[in-house]
C-alpha cells in the first residue's frame, strides 16, 4: 500500500501531492505530470522534482521535506485508499508538526514494547518524568526503553510547538491552557494515526 510513497518518479509520470512544505498553492491531493528531475544544489542527497500541476502551478517538490505518490492514470478518479485519504484530510500534521521526527519517536516506542501502539499517543506529549513514573519500573537497564526516555521531553516540546504553530495560524487563544492541552491530545492521536497509516513504509526502506 505504501510502496509508491516518495518513490522517485520518471519524467512524464503522474504523481499526487500529499504535502508540500510551506506551500498552499499545491494542496494535498493535487495531480500533476513530472517535467524535470534534478539534484538539489543545496543538499547532496536530495532532488528537485518539477511538476506541471493540474491547478496550473509548476512548483517543484523537494525530496527531503515533501510527500507524494505515483499514481496510475487509469485510477486517478477512483476514491483514495485509506492511507492517502488520511494524509490528504490531515494537512495540519505536515504544516505545523515535525512529523518525520515524531514518527521516528513512535518507532522507538514500538521497539521498546512499553505499550500497545494503539495506546501510544499519550507518550508523545507525556514527557520523560511521566513516562518513567508510569512505565519505567524495572526498566533501568532496558536500553530501548531508555532511548524512549532520552527523547521524551523533546517529543513533548515538539507537540507543544506544533500546537502553538497551529493555534497561531488559526487565531486561537493561546492563553486558554485547556484548549492547548486538548489540541495536544488531539494532534497526538492524529500523528499516531499517520504512523499507523504508514507503518510499513520505514521498515520497507530499511
Beta strands, then each sheet from edge to edge (+ up, - down):
strand 1: 14-19
strand 2: 31-39
strand 3: 47-53
strand 4: 60-62
strand 5: 67-70
sheet 1: 4+ 3- 2+ 1- 5+
end
